[in-house]
């Protein structure tokens, strides 16, 4: 299925969990704090903005935020929170669609780059982010680390999450770096609802090479939005890549023209 088919009206209506899970204040607040600091006085662009989980509170902090989103039902849910003037959104995919303007920050949270199912599309996403950045601007990615150490020979799945009424199961195709997340929601009866999402997982080192191909360099990598150290046991990471700033000494004539 295409991503716009996966994130249909049913998925969009069920996406938000106000106050809990990834919408919990302890998740949102450090995310917004970090992104606001990186955006500074500039503009921010969120790839795959979804229902505005991060963009809306970031805009409330005074950061001008524009979104890029493929799913119209997700945008419709966002519009129930804020209007187009507050958080404008362009309909399109994060690998190829260009958004008017330049930004000091482009960000992509909650593993969403893995929704692009080929390495080529993931590299294109990096290049698209770089196209939108001003010199010295940053591209921030939040991404999980593949749990392949939990896969002994012959086993193809891991339990990624388990809560009352919910079990998350990931099935791996290690040859193609593909994983399908199976989300089972159930009550006290005998039936359960299943929602599945396909991904292409990316190792941190591979992510860094993608950045290099797009002209970006790794500035920092932390285990979370609070800035804790990233280690071999970290289940996810927040990586910040930077577009090199303009060096006025490299082109004296151009710099002189720019400054009059």
Secondary structure, DSSP 8 states (H G I E B T S, - for coil): --HHHHS-HHHHHHH--TTSGGGSHHHHHHHHHHHHHHHTTS-EEEET-TT-TTHHHHHHTT--EEEEES-HHHHHHHHTTS-TTTS-EEES-TTT---SS-EEEEEE-TTGGGGS-SHHHHHHHHHHHHHHEEEEEEEEEEEE---GGG--TT--EEEEEEETTEEEEEEEETTTTEEEEEEEEE-SSS-EEEEEEEEE---HHHHHHHHHHTTEEEEEEESSTT--B--TT-SEEEEEEEE----TTT-HHHHHHHH-
